Amino acid sequence: MRLSLPAPRLLPLTIVAMAALLVLKSAALVRAAVPAEAAHAATVPPAAAAPRPDPADADPPRPEPVRAEPLPPPGPAAARISDSERALLLDLRSRRAELEAQAAALTTREAALTAAERRLAGRIGELTDLQKRLEVLEADRRAHDEANWHGLVKLYENMKPREAAAIFNDLDLPVLLPVLDRMKENKAATVLAAMQPERARQVTAELAQLRTRAITPARPAPTEEKR
């Protein structure tokens, strides 16, 4: 008994073969196209980049103005705080005005005191110069007076004792005492011996008091006792 095999179908096989061939051709075309595009991209120079602007030539960016948002209107609580702060500011302002007035018064007083000190210093300088001139004049006067007394003393020392005694008996004490005080001791002794005894005793006592006052420091005047 023979087995009958079914005849193969040619149409499906043909379709499958054609599909496989199409796939192979497509892969070959893709492989050929990719290297060509890469070589073309390597040969073509890249597009020139656009020149960058110089920062110095470019104008600096202008800041946008900040818009202040309006504050909300104060409420009743803010109004009460403003009144209290206003009163405090007014008090501080009045105190500041008082302090500024006091500072201005102190500045004016200090300027017046400085000017007074300068005037006083100038006056003291003038008085010091005047005192020096007076001291010089006083020294000159004393030297002149001493020269006059010295000449008068020499005159009486050269006289005879009796003649000088006759004059001294009637001479006033303010003149006689300085003359006798400046005379040499031996000359004065001979003149006193020739004078009248009572007049000689009086002149001797006055002369002793004169010399005592000259060597004794002056005492301050007694003050009146408080009642």
MOTANOR-V402395 format. One record per residue. N is the residue number from 0. D_CENTER is the distance of its C-alpha to the mean C-alpha in Angstrom with 2 decimals. Layout:
BEGIN
n: (N/N)
d_center: (D_CENTER/D_CENTER)
END
This chain:
BEGIN
n: (0/1/2/3/4/5/6/7/8/9/10/11/12/13/14/15/16/17/18/19/20/21/22/23/24/25/26/27/28/29/30/31/32/33/34/35/36/37/38/39/40/41/42/43/44/45/46/47/48/49/50/51/52/53/54/55/56/57/58/59/60/61/62/63/64/65/66/67/68/69/70/71/72/73/74/75/76/77/78/79/80/81/82/83/84/85/86/87/88/89/90/91/92/93/94/95/96/97/98/99/100/101/102/103/104/105/106/107/108/109/110/111/112/113/114/115/116/117/118/119/120/121/122/123/124/125/126/127/128/129/130/131/132/133/134/135/136/137/138/139/140/141/142/143/144/145/146/147/148/149/150/151/152/153/154/155/156/157/158/159/160/161/162/163/164/165/166/167/168/169/170/171/172/173/174/175/176/177/178/179/180/181/182/183/184/185/186/187/188/189/190/191/192/193/194/195/196/197/198/199/200/201/202/203/204/205/206/207/208/209/210/211/212/213/214/215/216/217/218/219/220/221/222/223/224/225/226)
d_center: (144.49/141.85/138.31/137.03/133.40/131.40/130.61/127.00/125.02/123.78/121.46/118.80/118.75/118.36/115.40/113.69/114.23/112.86/109.73/109.09/109.57/107.12/104.49/104.91/104.64/101.49/99.81/100.78/99.40/96.07/95.80/96.55/94.10/90.99/90.88/91.51/88.51/86.31/87.43/86.86/83.30/82.66/84.00/82.22/78.55/75.92/74.58/71.54/68.46/66.59/63.55/60.27/57.80/54.73/51.56/49.68/52.39/52.62/50.46/47.97/49.14/47.65/46.34/48.33/46.51/45.83/47.59/45.86/48.36/48.53/47.42/50.16/50.26/48.67/51.13/51.44/49.21/46.37/46.81/46.46/43.23/41.80/42.58/40.88/37.80/37.78/37.92/35.06/32.91/33.79/32.83/29.46/28.93/29.84/27.52/24.64/25.58/25.66/22.22/20.83/22.80/21.50/17.84/18.76/20.62/17.83/15.51/18.48/19.21/15.77/16.08/19.61/18.76/16.26/19.08/21.61/19.85/19.78/23.43/24.34/22.87/24.84/27.86/27.68/27.61/30.59/32.43/31.85/33.34/36.14/36.90/37.18/39.51/41.53/41.88/43.15/45.53/46.70/47.37/49.32/51.25/52.16/53.28/55.34/56.86/57.62/59.34/61.40/62.37/63.22/65.55/67.21/67.64/69.23/71.56/72.84/73.06/75.33/77.62/80.54/79.84/82.38/80.99/77.38/78.63/80.40/77.18/75.07/77.53/76.52/72.87/70.07/68.16/64.63/66.02/68.47/66.15/63.52/66.41/68.13/64.90/64.25/67.89/69.16/70.77/74.27/74.18/72.87/75.54/78.41/77.18/76.82/80.31/81.74/80.04/81.66/81.41/79.77/77.29/76.56/75.86/73.51/71.59/71.41/69.97/67.38/66.41/65.97/63.68/61.66/61.11/60.34/57.60/56.18/55.80/54.85/51.20/50.83/50.74/48.52/50.41/51.77/50.06/52.25/52.99/51.79/54.66)
END
